[in-house]
Amino acid sequence: MSVDSVFVHKMWNDNEITKMVEGGVPFPMLSDGGGKVGTAYGIYNEDAGVENRGRFIIDPDGVVQAYEVLTPPVGRNVSETIRQIQAFQLVRESKGTEATPSGWKPGKLTLHPGPDLVGQVWKVWKTSMESE
Amino acid sequence: MAETAEVGCARPTGGLVGQQETTEQHTTQQTTQEVKKMIQVGKPAPDFVAPAYHKGQFTSVKMSDYLGKWVVLCFYPGDFTFV
């Protein structure tokens, strides 16, 4: 979503993005002329008249689980977004009985929060696991 | 005399020239800033309807139509920016 019109979205997709990604953008490109939606999400940059790079992960109940906001010159990291979605999906499927520690990736150790784990995380999770 | 604009990811913008700061405008800005608050994780995402371009068609997207699915909503400064 950006403040560009759907006509500009079409030109950008058809003339540039299709040269990078076969078939172009696979999801809807939304238009937010005037920045009303961006303002509601807290990422509209009034001085520049554009949206900042805001990324929101919204769960099936419509609840915001995560967001990341960057100023324009630095791009995002899609694989980190996907990792976070996988982690939130795991937590949701476990109905909150599991939590994912720092650096978690699919298949790696999860934690089971509860009274027994208080003060004992160091026994099951090492800082080296953060970057494995 | 016109100057060559610096090229970057932020869209060059213009604005009014000269005095424009009146008390009235200050009041308006303050009101806007009260509304402009970052949303909270764990709270419902604001619902909206927006015009969209999707698979060659002009259409519209309503956020609440996606209830039951995981959604990634991305904002960016503008089409044809660099990153």
Backbone of each chain as ProteinMPNN parsed JSONL, in Angstrom:
{"seq_chain_A": "MSVDSVFVHKMWNDNEITKMVEGGVPFPMLSDGGGKVGTAYGIYNEDAGVENRGRFIIDPDGVVQAYEVLTPPVGRNVSETIRQIQAFQLVRESKGTEATPSGWKPGKLTLHPGPDLVGQVWKVWKTSMESE", "coords_chain_A": {"N_chain_A": [[0.843, -1.191, 0.0], [0.542, 2.173, -0.894], [0.704, 5.767, -1.331], [0.28, 6.116, -3.969], [-1.741, 6.133, -6.974], [-4.053, 3.621, -8.268], [-3.567, 3.483, -10.937], [-0.92, 4.245, -11.295], [0.184, 2.14, -9.86], [-0.432, 0.057, -11.623], [1.165, 0.737, -13.851], [3.719, 0.579, -12.737], [3.842, -2.098, -11.907], [3.34, -3.465, -14.369], [5.335, -2.517, -16.055], [7.813, -2.53, -14.754], [8.055, -4.271, -12.411], [7.283, -6.754, -13.399], [9.503, -7.407, -14.808], [11.228, -8.226, -12.884], [9.944, -10.14, -11.322], [8.321, -13.003, -12.27], [5.214, -12.759, -13.796], [4.516, -10.63, -12.239], [3.352, -8.613, -9.417], [1.953, -10.732, -7.037], [-0.064, -10.28, -5.218], [-2.736, -8.032, -4.026], [-2.197, -4.625, -4.925], [-2.424, -1.891, -3.028], [-4.07, 1.299, -2.806], [-3.591, 4.374, -1.197], [-4.349, 7.151, -1.289], [-3.842, 10.332, 0.053], [-3.3, 9.255, 2.48], [-4.896, 8.248, 4.586], [-5.34, 5.653, 5.608], [-2.738, 4.922, 6.229], [-2.265, 6.808, 8.215], [-4.002, 5.912, 10.201], [-2.677, 3.607, 10.851], [-0.406, 4.623, 11.867], [1.917, 5.195, 10.389], [2.077, 7.098, 8.464], [3.837, 9.624, 6.836], [3.681, 12.789, 7.353], [5.143, 15.109, 6.666], [6.572, 14.448, 4.336], [4.565, 13.485, 2.804], [4.161, 10.805, 2.227], [3.968, 7.189, 2.813], [5.744, 5.653, 5.472], [8.084, 2.839, 5.568], [6.235, 0.514, 6.606], [5.414, -2.562, 8.144], [3.043, -4.949, 8.839], [1.958, -7.702, 10.721], [-0.894, -9.54, 10.756], [-3.224, -11.416, 12.521], [-5.534, -14.299, 12.136], [-7.76, -13.451, 13.59], [-7.827, -10.797, 13.155], [-6.099, -9.32, 14.655], [-3.321, -7.316, 15.41], [-0.187, -8.677, 15.399], [2.493, -8.123, 15.096], [4.774, -5.523, 14.161], [6.904, -3.605, 11.972], [8.798, -0.77, 11.315], [10.395, 1.269, 9.003], [12.516, 3.965, 7.879], [12.419, 5.522, 4.591], [14.944, 4.9, 2.995], [15.984, 2.328, 3.59], [15.545, -1.042, 2.916], [13.312, -3.873, 3.545], [13.454, -7.171, 5.147], [12.434, -9.982, 3.814], [12.601, -12.683, 4.526], [12.844, -12.647, 7.286], [10.373, -11.637, 8.018], [8.77, -13.796, 7.204], [9.744, -15.773, 8.917], [8.843, -14.758, 11.363], [6.055, -14.933, 10.994], [5.791, -17.722, 10.845], [6.523, -18.342, 13.446], [4.514, -17.041, 14.969], [2.327, -18.467, 14.043], [2.877, -21.01, 15.016], [2.764, -20.557, 17.783], [0.093, -19.838, 18.0], [-1.213, -22.175, 17.135], [-0.479, -23.84, 19.195], [-2.023, -22.91, 21.149], [-0.954, -21.023, 22.851], [0.632, -22.461, 24.6], [3.188, -22.906, 23.878], [6.25, -21.102, 23.325], [8.435, -19.072, 21.337], [11.858, -18.862, 21.489], [14.481, -16.321, 21.287], [15.905, -16.032, 18.055], [14.686, -18.281, 17.079], [13.844, -20.809, 14.709], [11.824, -22.649, 12.318], [11.396, -25.981, 13.443], [13.272, -25.835, 15.404], [14.07, -25.676, 18.964], [11.343, -25.036, 21.149], [9.911, -23.127, 23.847], [8.19, -23.928, 26.896], [6.235, -22.053, 28.54], [5.795, -21.584, 32.045], [5.374, -22.165, 35.588], [7.469, -23.948, 36.217], [9.52, -23.261, 34.521], [10.535, -20.888, 35.267], [13.383, -19.08, 35.952], [14.865, -21.144, 34.979], [15.47, -21.16, 32.36], [18.039, -20.953, 31.332], [18.99, -23.539, 31.427], [17.849, -24.905, 29.326], [18.031, -23.315, 27.085], [20.54, -21.81, 25.206], [22.687, -18.96, 24.691], [24.141, -19.229, 22.366], [22.412, -20.517, 20.685], [20.955, -18.615, 19.515], [22.009, -17.693, 17.124], [22.286, -19.888, 15.557]], "CA_chain_A": [[0.0, 0.0, 0.0], [1.249, 3.451, -0.928], [-0.209, 6.862, -1.688], [0.114, 6.147, -5.42], [-3.035, 5.679, -7.487], [-4.034, 2.279, -8.868], [-3.036, 3.604, -12.301], [0.536, 4.188, -11.16], [0.47, 0.743, -9.476], [-0.472, -0.752, -12.846], [2.342, 1.032, -14.681], [4.923, 0.069, -12.062], [3.801, -3.555, -11.993], [3.404, -3.974, -15.735], [6.533, -2.086, -16.776], [9.081, -2.788, -14.059], [8.086, -5.434, -11.514], [7.212, -7.988, -14.195], [10.868, -7.725, -15.26], [11.945, -8.818, -11.741], [9.172, -11.278, -10.812], [7.46, -13.517, -13.329], [3.792, -12.572, -13.51], [4.288, -9.395, -11.483], [2.987, -8.701, -7.994], [0.883, -11.725, -6.929], [-1.091, -9.868, -4.244], [-3.298, -6.726, -4.383], [-1.444, -3.402, -4.64], [-3.468, -0.998, -2.516], [-3.84, 2.731, -2.947], [-3.992, 5.133, 0.001], [-4.215, 8.573, -1.582], [-4.19, 11.129, 1.227], [-2.668, 8.642, 3.651], [-5.804, 8.025, 5.728], [-5.087, 4.33, 6.217], [-1.402, 5.028, 6.832], [-2.38, 7.569, 9.463], [-4.622, 5.024, 11.192], [-1.672, 2.62, 11.257], [0.699, 5.33, 12.526], [3.149, 5.215, 9.611], [2.026, 8.132, 7.42], [4.813, 10.687, 7.034], [2.982, 14.008, 6.906], [6.063, 16.089, 6.08], [6.925, 14.037, 2.979], [3.355, 13.098, 2.088], [4.231, 9.386, 1.825], [3.972, 6.222, 3.912], [7.026, 5.025, 5.808], [8.058, 1.398, 5.286], [5.613, -0.184, 7.733], [4.99, -3.926, 7.827], [2.202, -5.422, 9.927], [1.478, -9.09, 10.657], [-2.231, -9.537, 11.355], [-3.628, -12.821, 12.662], [-6.876, -14.574, 11.588], [-8.788, -12.71, 14.33], [-7.707, -9.37, 12.844], [-5.29, -8.691, 15.696], [-1.938, -7.033, 15.011], [0.761, -9.418, 16.231], [3.849, -7.58, 14.972], [5.03, -4.565, 13.102], [8.258, -3.083, 11.808], [8.709, 0.475, 10.55], [11.696, 1.799, 8.593], [12.489, 5.148, 7.019], [12.437, 5.078, 3.187], [16.094, 4.382, 2.227], [16.412, 0.963, 3.925], [14.527, -2.043, 2.592], [13.0, -4.879, 4.562], [13.978, -8.522, 4.958], [11.234, -10.809, 3.699], [12.74, -13.967, 5.226], [12.569, -12.408, 8.706], [8.914, -11.55, 8.132], [8.226, -15.158, 7.109], [10.099, -16.454, 10.173], [7.934, -14.293, 12.418], [4.726, -15.508, 10.751], [5.865, -19.13, 11.25], [6.555, -18.391, 14.918], [3.183, -16.693, 15.481], [1.413, -19.567, 13.721], [3.157, -22.099, 15.961], [2.233, -20.155, 19.094], [-1.372, -19.877, 17.923], [-1.636, -23.572, 17.079], [-0.262, -24.456, 20.515], [-2.91, -22.161, 22.042], [-0.173, -20.279, 23.829], [1.412, -23.311, 25.506], [4.581, -22.852, 23.454], [6.787, -19.792, 22.971], [9.646, -19.257, 20.54], [12.931, -18.01, 21.997], [15.25, -15.506, 20.345], [16.597, -16.779, 17.011], [13.957, -19.515, 16.729], [13.451, -21.101, 13.328], [11.011, -23.87, 12.31], [12.117, -27.203, 13.771], [14.131, -25.655, 16.566], [13.471, -25.803, 20.291], [10.423, -24.031, 21.677], [9.829, -23.141, 25.308], [6.846, -24.142, 27.441], [6.196, -21.153, 29.691], [5.054, -22.056, 33.209], [6.135, -21.989, 36.837], [8.69, -24.768, 36.24], [10.562, -22.701, 33.664], [11.041, -19.638, 35.848], [14.761, -19.203, 36.459], [15.488, -22.369, 34.454], [15.637, -21.058, 30.906], [19.458, -21.175, 31.024], [19.27, -24.974, 31.305], [17.366, -25.447, 28.048], [18.314, -22.411, 25.958], [21.851, -21.155, 25.301], [22.778, -17.79, 23.815], [24.684, -19.648, 21.063], [21.308, -20.986, 19.836], [20.34, -17.445, 18.878], [22.512, -17.472, 15.76], [22.533, -21.174, 14.892]], "C_chain_A": [[0.88, 1.244, 0.0], [0.245, 4.522, -1.311], [-0.419, 6.964, -3.203], [-1.285, 5.671, -5.826], [-2.918, 4.267, -8.061], [-3.483, 2.323, -10.299], [-1.505, 3.551, -12.282], [0.967, 2.776, -10.748], [0.535, -0.136, -10.73], [0.789, -0.521, -13.69], [3.614, 0.465, -14.059], [4.979, -1.458, -12.178], [4.082, -4.031, -13.412], [4.733, -3.657, -16.421], [7.847, -2.362, -16.059], [9.067, -4.093, -13.26], [8.024, -6.746, -12.293], [8.584, -8.37, -14.763], [11.693, -8.359, -14.144], [11.274, -10.107, -11.275], [8.229, -11.741, -11.917], [5.986, -13.37, -12.937], [3.487, -11.327, -12.704], [3.903, -9.646, -10.042], [1.811, -9.663, -7.832], [-0.25, -11.326, -5.989], [-1.612, -8.474, -4.613], [-2.358, -5.58, -3.995], [-2.464, -2.323, -4.281], [-3.069, 0.462, -2.624], [-4.405, 3.474, -1.742], [-3.748, 6.617, -0.232], [-4.688, 9.396, -0.393], [-3.689, 10.532, 2.531], [-3.577, 8.373, 4.832], [-5.533, 6.695, 6.423], [-3.727, 4.34, 6.92], [-1.418, 5.787, 8.146], [-2.978, 6.695, 10.562], [-3.621, 3.991, 11.711], [-0.41, 3.278, 11.824], [1.976, 5.424, 11.719], [3.125, 6.267, 8.502], [2.975, 9.262, 7.78], [4.23, 11.989, 6.467], [3.904, 14.987, 6.2], [6.364, 15.739, 4.624], [5.699, 13.664, 2.161], [3.378, 11.669, 1.585], [4.136, 8.489, 3.057], [5.423, 5.812, 4.2], [6.928, 3.529, 5.522], [7.546, 0.651, 6.51], [5.153, -1.556, 7.299], [4.279, -4.502, 9.035], [1.823, -6.881, 9.693], [0.177, -9.151, 11.455], [-2.769, -10.959, 11.365], [-5.067, -13.041, 12.18], [-8.019, -13.913, 12.363], [-8.739, -11.211, 14.042], [-6.893, -8.605, 13.872], [-3.857, -8.506, 15.188], [-0.989, -7.777, 15.951], [2.155, -8.817, 16.191], [3.853, -6.448, 13.975], [6.483, -4.124, 13.119], [8.127, -1.834, 10.94], [10.116, 1.002, 10.272], [11.508, 3.098, 7.825], [12.761, 4.7, 5.576], [13.713, 4.438, 2.641], [16.515, 2.943, 2.533], [15.263, -0.018, 3.702], [14.384, -3.097, 3.669], [13.644, -6.21, 4.244], [12.811, -9.501, 4.989], [11.373, -12.108, 4.494], [12.518, -13.8, 6.733], [11.06, -12.28, 8.944], [8.301, -12.951, 8.122], [8.531, -15.946, 8.385], [9.148, -16.038, 11.299], [6.531, -14.87, 12.239], [4.717, -16.976, 11.193], [5.834, -19.255, 12.77], [5.173, -18.073, 15.496], [2.175, -17.804, 15.193], [1.614, -20.73, 14.687], [2.552, -21.787, 17.324], [0.708, -20.265, 19.102], [-1.886, -21.318, 17.92], [-1.48, -24.263, 18.429], [-1.173, -23.835, 21.577], [-2.126, -21.514, 23.189], [0.63, -21.136, 24.793], [2.886, -23.331, 25.119], [4.966, -21.415, 23.122], [8.096, -20.013, 22.222], [10.736, -18.311, 21.037], [13.634, -17.247, 20.878], [15.975, -16.389, 19.332], [15.884, -18.038, 16.56], [13.712, -19.587, 15.219], [12.61, -22.37, 13.365], [11.873, -25.104, 12.574], [13.008, -27.067, 14.988], [13.33, -25.636, 17.861], [12.492, -24.67, 20.614], [10.422, -24.142, 23.193], [8.372, -23.327, 25.725], [6.713, -23.29, 28.699], [5.333, -21.718, 30.823], [5.924, -21.886, 34.43], [7.459, -22.766, 36.844], [9.845, -24.136, 35.471], [11.192, -21.427, 34.251], [12.435, -19.86, 36.433], [15.514, -20.381, 35.885], [15.744, -22.31, 32.947], [17.088, -21.373, 30.514], [19.793, -22.652, 30.85], [18.888, -25.517, 29.925], [17.748, -24.596, 26.849], [19.633, -21.689, 26.183], [21.902, -19.979, 24.334], [23.315, -18.169, 22.435], [23.572, -20.103, 20.114], [20.645, -19.835, 19.085], [20.744, -17.346, 17.409], [22.782, -18.779, 15.02], [21.73, -21.306, 13.611]], "O_chain_A": [[1.827, 1.359, 0.778], [-0.92, 4.229, -1.581], [-1.199, 7.795, -3.669], [-1.924, 4.903, -5.107], [-1.815, 3.78, -8.31], [-2.99, 1.317, -10.808], [-0.878, 2.909, -13.125], [1.985, 2.271, -11.221], [1.436, -0.961, -10.878], [1.399, -1.471, -14.181], [4.478, -0.062, -14.76], [6.018, -2.032, -12.503], [4.942, -4.882, -13.638], [5.204, -4.424, -17.262], [8.895, -2.42, -16.703], [9.961, -4.926, -13.414], [8.638, -7.736, -11.895], [8.801, -9.518, -15.153], [12.733, -8.961, -14.408], [11.952, -11.055, -10.879], [7.434, -10.956, -12.435], [5.575, -13.813, -11.864], [2.319, -10.994, -12.5], [4.098, -10.738, -9.509], [0.761, -9.438, -8.434], [-1.293, -11.979, -5.973], [-0.996, -7.794, -5.433], [-1.799, -5.559, -2.898], [-3.261, -1.899, -5.118], [-1.892, 0.813, -2.544], [-5.538, 3.239, -1.321], [-3.031, 7.265, 0.53], [-5.792, 9.193, 0.112], [-3.654, 11.206, 3.56], [-3.105, 8.275, 5.964], [-5.501, 6.612, 7.651], [-3.578, 3.844, 8.037], [-0.682, 5.458, 9.076], [-2.527, 6.727, 11.707], [-3.702, 3.555, 12.859], [0.536, 2.592, 12.212], [3.032, 5.706, 12.286], [4.046, 6.327, 7.688], [2.929, 9.796, 8.888], [4.286, 12.243, 5.264], [3.495, 15.632, 5.235], [6.409, 16.625, 3.77], [5.791, 13.539, 0.94], [2.69, 11.345, 0.618], [4.213, 8.959, 4.192], [6.223, 5.645, 3.28], [5.843, 3.006, 5.267], [8.33, 0.208, 7.349], [4.573, -1.715, 6.225], [4.838, -4.543, 10.131], [1.414, -7.251, 8.592], [0.143, -8.86, 12.65], [-2.77, -11.633, 10.334], [-5.754, -12.075, 11.849], [-9.134, -13.821, 11.849], [-9.513, -10.441, 14.612], [-6.985, -7.38, 13.955], [-3.264, -9.418, 14.612], [-0.99, -7.535, 17.158], [2.925, -8.974, 17.138], [3.037, -6.412, 13.054], [7.187, -4.248, 14.121], [7.417, -1.85, 9.934], [10.923, 1.16, 11.187], [10.472, 3.312, 7.195], [13.281, 3.604, 5.364], [13.599, 3.488, 1.868], [17.33, 2.384, 1.799], [14.163, 0.155, 4.228], [15.208, -3.206, 4.577], [14.295, -6.369, 3.211], [12.27, -9.81, 6.051], [10.398, -12.59, 5.071], [12.047, -14.73, 7.387], [10.54, -12.759, 9.952], [7.423, -13.258, 8.928], [7.686, -16.694, 8.876], [8.706, -16.872, 12.089], [5.889, -15.254, 13.216], [3.767, -17.431, 11.831], [5.2, -20.159, 13.315], [4.712, -18.756, 16.41], [1.276, -18.056, 15.996], [0.651, -21.358, 15.125], [1.913, -22.638, 17.943], [0.111, -20.723, 20.075], [-2.857, -21.646, 18.602], [-2.251, -25.161, 18.768], [-1.102, -24.19, 22.754], [-2.58, -21.471, 24.332], [1.251, -20.605, 25.713], [3.737, -23.721, 25.918], [4.132, -20.615, 22.698], [8.784, -21.01, 22.44], [10.559, -17.093, 21.01], [13.41, -17.493, 19.693], [16.592, -17.385, 19.709], [16.416, -18.79, 15.743], [13.42, -18.59, 14.559], [12.669, -23.108, 14.349], [12.95, -25.252, 11.997], [13.454, -28.068, 15.548], [12.1, -25.587, 17.859], [12.783, -23.498, 20.378], [10.88, -25.139, 23.751], [7.449, -22.94, 25.008], [7.038, -23.743, 29.796], [4.261, -22.269, 30.573], [7.089, -21.503, 34.319], [8.451, -22.302, 37.407], [11.01, -24.435, 35.734], [12.233, -20.959, 33.791], [12.635, -20.716, 37.295], [16.668, -20.615, 36.244], [16.179, -23.289, 32.341], [17.329, -21.993, 29.479], [20.78, -22.986, 30.194], [19.506, -26.453, 29.418], [17.787, -25.09, 25.723], [19.831, -21.04, 27.21], [21.247, -19.992, 23.292], [22.99, -17.516, 21.443], [23.746, -20.086, 18.895], [19.877, -20.047, 18.147], [19.939, -16.97, 16.557], [23.433, -18.779, 13.975], [21.82, -22.327, 12.928]]}, "seq_chain_B": "MAETAEVGCARPTGGLVGQQETTEQHTTQQTTQEVKKMIQVGKPAPDFVAPAYHKGQFTSVKMSDYLGKWVVLCFYPGDFTFV", "coords_chain_B": {"N_chain_B": [[15.2, 30.323, -9.605], [15.195, 27.095, -11.002], [16.165, 24.105, -9.315], [18.095, 21.101, -9.665], [16.555, 18.197, -8.517], [17.423, 16.205, -5.694], [17.995, 12.736, -5.959], [16.197, 10.204, -4.44], [14.695, 7.813, -2.15], [12.548, 8.96, -0.873], [9.704, 10.795, -1.701], [9.945, 13.814, -3.541], [8.561, 16.779, -2.269], [6.355, 19.609, -2.302], [5.249, 22.772, -1.003], [3.538, 25.37, 0.81], [4.718, 28.713, 0.349], [6.314, 31.134, 2.32], [4.743, 33.034, 5.012], [2.568, 31.165, 7.014], [1.916, 30.092, 9.32], [-0.482, 30.218, 11.466], [-2.406, 30.856, 14.434], [-4.679, 29.377, 14.311], [-4.063, 27.29, 12.568], [-2.183, 25.967, 14.086], [-3.716, 24.93, 16.128], [-5.184, 23.06, 14.696], [-3.159, 21.309, 13.903], [-2.366, 20.263, 16.338], [-4.6, 18.825, 17.066], [-4.563, 16.877, 15.09], [-2.267, 15.519, 15.779], [-2.929, 14.302, 18.144], [-4.604, 12.286, 17.313], [-2.897, 10.875, 15.702], [-1.377, 8.19, 16.464], [0.741, 5.522, 17.301], [-0.247, 2.233, 16.456], [-1.136, -0.603, 18.529], [0.488, -3.666, 19.335], [-1.233, -6.769, 19.663], [-3.68, -5.64, 19.672], [-6.769, -4.95, 17.83], [-6.44, -4.665, 14.266], [-6.857, -1.654, 12.461], [-9.781, -1.394, 10.485], [-10.326, -1.102, 6.939], [-11.188, 0.102, 3.64], [-9.79, -0.097, 0.443], [-8.809, 1.128, -2.784], [-7.545, -1.051, -5.331], [-4.984, -2.612, -7.359], [-4.912, -5.598, -9.021], [-3.811, -8.496, -10.474], [-4.149, -7.493, -13.16], [-6.573, -6.196, -12.972], [-8.678, -3.493, -11.837], [-9.697, -3.161, -8.595], [-11.166, -3.559, -5.301], [-10.144, -3.666, -1.88], [-11.067, -4.966, 1.198], [-10.146, -4.848, 4.469], [-11.332, -6.369, 6.589], [-12.449, -8.479, 5.221], [-10.554, -10.37, 5.186], [-10.498, -11.732, 7.531], [-9.861, -14.665, 9.389], [-7.715, -15.414, 7.937], [-4.118, -15.227, 7.76], [-2.51, -12.118, 7.496], [-0.245, -10.037, 5.782], [0.481, -6.753, 5.865], [1.821, -4.253, 4.0], [3.366, -1.127, 3.881], [4.75, 1.368, 1.751], [7.035, 3.939, 0.53], [6.629, 4.79, -2.152], [5.616, 3.959, -5.537], [8.039, 2.876, -7.916], [10.181, 3.566, -6.348], [13.428, 2.834, -4.869], [14.168, 0.686, -3.178]], "CA_chain_B": [[15.772, 29.397, -10.586], [14.933, 25.709, -10.609], [17.339, 23.288, -8.995], [17.898, 19.683, -9.911], [16.206, 17.556, -7.256], [18.232, 15.069, -5.286], [17.228, 11.513, -6.193], [16.193, 9.307, -3.282], [13.473, 7.016, -2.034], [11.449, 9.794, -0.417], [9.168, 11.584, -2.809], [10.09, 15.254, -3.34], [7.27, 17.43, -2.089], [6.345, 21.064, -2.233], [4.422, 23.285, 0.075], [3.296, 26.796, 0.727], [5.887, 29.558, 0.56], [6.02, 32.327, 3.107], [4.101, 32.825, 6.317], [1.338, 30.388, 6.977], [1.706, 29.618, 10.69], [-1.416, 31.015, 12.265], [-2.836, 30.154, 15.646], [-5.716, 28.435, 13.919], [-3.426, 26.093, 12.018], [-1.537, 25.263, 15.191], [-4.75, 24.164, 16.813], [-5.503, 21.923, 13.831], [-2.051, 20.348, 13.957], [-2.378, 19.565, 17.62], [-5.688, 17.856, 17.02], [-4.119, 15.77, 14.252], [-1.253, 14.733, 16.47], [-3.563, 13.463, 19.165], [-5.144, 11.113, 16.628], [-1.801, 10.123, 15.106], [-0.741, 7.418, 17.513], [1.112, 4.196, 16.784], [-1.158, 1.195, 16.921], [-0.538, -1.486, 19.524], [0.419, -5.107, 19.085], [-2.226, -7.399, 20.528], [-4.953, -4.925, 19.507], [-7.302, -5.135, 16.488], [-5.942, -3.826, 13.179], [-7.924, -0.79, 11.931], [-10.395, -1.874, 9.242], [-10.348, -0.088, 5.88], [-11.409, -0.309, 2.253], [-8.854, 0.657, -0.39], [-8.738, 0.737, -4.189], [-6.403, -1.939, -5.539], [-4.688, -3.194, -8.673], [-4.606, -6.994, -8.755], [-3.917, -9.379, -11.641], [-4.652, -6.819, -14.339], [-7.884, -5.585, -12.756], [-8.87, -2.524, -10.77], [-10.636, -3.78, -7.674], [-10.977, -2.925, -4.0], [-9.818, -4.63, -0.831], [-11.524, -4.615, 2.535], [-9.315, -5.569, 5.448], [-12.09, -7.343, 7.385], [-12.74, -9.658, 4.401], [-9.452, -11.32, 5.357], [-10.601, -12.421, 8.823], [-9.702, -16.099, 9.165], [-6.431, -15.643, 7.263], [-2.99, -14.396, 8.169], [-2.323, -11.022, 6.552], [0.894, -9.128, 5.893], [0.15, -5.461, 5.272], [3.068, -3.501, 3.821], [3.33, 0.241, 3.352], [6.039, 1.797, 1.204], [6.949, 5.369, 0.193], [6.034, 5.081, -3.446], [5.975, 3.155, -6.698], [9.279, 3.252, -8.613], [11.307, 3.869, -5.456], [14.537, 1.965, -5.229], [14.397, -0.524, -2.37]], "C_chain_B": [[15.589, 27.965, -10.109], [16.232, 24.965, -10.324], [17.032, 21.841, -9.34], [17.65, 18.984, -8.572], [17.149, 16.397, -6.97], [17.393, 13.802, -5.446], [17.331, 10.599, -4.987], [14.889, 8.56, -3.229], [12.291, 7.833, -1.553], [10.996, 10.665, -1.572], [9.408, 13.071, -2.534], [8.706, 15.885, -3.199], [7.432, 18.936, -2.094], [5.503, 21.506, -1.061], [4.227, 24.767, -0.115], [4.585, 27.56, 0.972], [5.461, 30.767, 1.371], [5.247, 32.001, 4.362], [2.783, 32.08, 6.157], [0.979, 29.907, 8.38], [0.754, 30.565, 11.411], [-1.816, 30.191, 13.474], [-3.844, 29.066, 15.286], [-5.091, 27.134, 13.404], [-2.732, 25.284, 13.104], [-2.527, 24.372, 15.925], [-5.082, 22.906, 16.01], [-4.411, 20.852, 13.938], [-2.056, 19.566, 15.252], [-3.454, 18.493, 17.649], [-5.249, 16.622, 16.216], [-3.147, 14.882, 15.025], [-1.838, 13.855, 17.571], [-4.076, 12.166, 18.542], [-4.002, 10.221, 16.129], [-0.998, 9.398, 16.175], [-0.396, 6.061, 16.914], [0.136, 3.159, 17.314], [-0.401, 0.207, 17.802], [-0.58, -2.939, 19.061], [-0.541, -5.721, 20.11], [-3.589, -6.726, 20.449], [-5.447, -5.107, 18.067], [-6.684, -4.17, 15.478], [-7.092, -2.95, 12.679], [-8.462, -1.341, 10.608], [-10.392, -0.746, 8.207], [-10.773, -0.73, 4.569], [-10.47, 0.531, 1.406], [-8.944, 0.193, -1.833], [-7.478, -0.094, -4.422], [-6.229, -2.273, -7.013], [-4.225, -4.619, -8.423], [-4.856, -7.826, -10.006], [-4.601, -8.71, -12.829], [-5.985, -6.116, -14.163], [-7.82, -4.502, -11.687], [-9.984, -3.032, -9.875], [-10.566, -3.029, -6.346], [-10.816, -4.015, -2.947], [-10.338, -4.105, 0.497], [-10.776, -5.495, 3.532], [-10.116, -6.675, 6.148], [-12.551, -8.55, 6.562], [-11.682, -10.743, 4.596], [-9.452, -11.972, 6.742], [-10.594, -13.929, 8.568], [-8.412, -16.435, 8.439], [-5.348, -14.789, 7.913], [-2.757, -13.35, 7.085], [-0.997, -10.315, 6.839], [0.514, -7.856, 5.146], [1.425, -4.624, 5.221], [2.79, -2.119, 3.247], [4.707, 0.562, 2.803], [5.902, 3.213, 0.649], [6.354, 5.639, -1.179], [6.462, 4.105, -4.512], [7.246, 3.73, -7.33], [10.361, 3.78, -7.671], [12.263, 2.682, -5.511], [14.68, 0.684, -4.41], [13.087, -1.147, -1.926]], "O_chain_B": [[15.806, 27.665, -8.935], [17.248, 25.164, -10.99], [15.881, 21.407, -9.314], [18.414, 19.146, -7.62], [17.608, 15.705, -7.878], [16.209, 13.796, -5.107], [18.433, 10.258, -4.557], [14.069, 8.652, -4.143], [11.144, 7.455, -1.792], [11.811, 11.202, -2.322], [9.12, 13.551, -1.438], [7.788, 15.546, -3.945], [8.532, 19.457, -1.908], [5.098, 20.695, -0.228], [4.701, 25.348, -1.092], [5.449, 27.102, 1.72], [4.399, 31.347, 1.146], [5.109, 30.836, 4.735], [1.996, 32.363, 5.253], [-0.111, 29.384, 8.609], [1.174, 31.608, 11.91], [-1.592, 28.982, 13.524], [-3.857, 27.986, 15.876], [-5.524, 26.036, 13.752], [-2.7, 24.055, 13.045], [-2.229, 23.235, 16.291], [-5.24, 21.824, 16.575], [-4.696, 19.66, 14.048], [-1.788, 18.365, 15.271], [-3.253, 17.401, 18.181], [-5.521, 15.485, 16.6], [-3.199, 13.656, 14.936], [-1.3, 12.793, 17.885], [-3.999, 11.096, 19.146], [-4.108, 8.994, 16.126], [-0.043, 9.948, 16.722], [-1.155, 5.519, 16.112], [-0.26, 3.201, 18.479], [0.83, 0.189, 17.813], [-1.563, -3.384, 18.469], [-0.646, -5.265, 21.249], [-4.545, -7.177, 21.078], [-4.647, -5.388, 17.174], [-6.436, -3.006, 15.791], [-8.2, -3.451, 12.491], [-7.691, -1.709, 9.722], [-10.45, 0.43, 8.566], [-10.722, -1.95, 4.412], [-10.357, 1.738, 1.619], [-9.132, -0.995, -2.092], [-6.456, 0.137, -3.776], [-7.172, -2.227, -7.802], [-3.255, -4.838, -7.697], [-5.968, -7.858, -10.533], [-5.512, -9.276, -13.433], [-6.484, -5.5, -15.104], [-7.019, -4.576, -10.755], [-11.09, -3.302, -10.343], [-9.959, -1.96, -6.28], [-11.293, -5.138, -3.113], [-10.087, -2.96, 0.874], [-10.783, -6.722, 3.435], [-9.628, -7.797, 6.285], [-12.998, -9.545, 7.133], [-11.889, -11.895, 4.217], [-8.511, -12.686, 7.089], [-11.246, -14.409, 7.64], [-8.047, -17.606, 8.331], [-5.631, -13.765, 8.534], [-2.802, -13.661, 5.895], [-0.67, -10.032, 7.991], [0.258, -7.883, 3.942], [2.031, -4.325, 6.25], [2.073, -1.97, 2.258], [5.716, 0.086, 3.324], [4.797, 3.65, 0.33], [5.64, 6.627, -1.352], [7.527, 3.494, -4.422], [7.483, 4.936, -7.274], [11.342, 4.371, -8.121], [11.958, 1.655, -6.117], [15.249, -0.296, -4.889], [13.091, -2.169, -1.24]]}, "name": "protein", "num_of_chains": 2, "seq": "MSVDSVFVHKMWNDNEITKMVEGGVPFPMLSDGGGKVGTAYGIYNEDAGVENRGRFIIDPDGVVQAYEVLTPPVGRNVSETIRQIQAFQLVRESKGTEATPSGWKPGKLTLHPGPDLVGQVWKVWKTSMESEMAETAEVGCARPTGGLVGQQETTEQHTTQQTTQEVKKMIQVGKPAPDFVAPAYHKGQFTSVKMSDYLGKWVVLCFYPGDFTFV"}
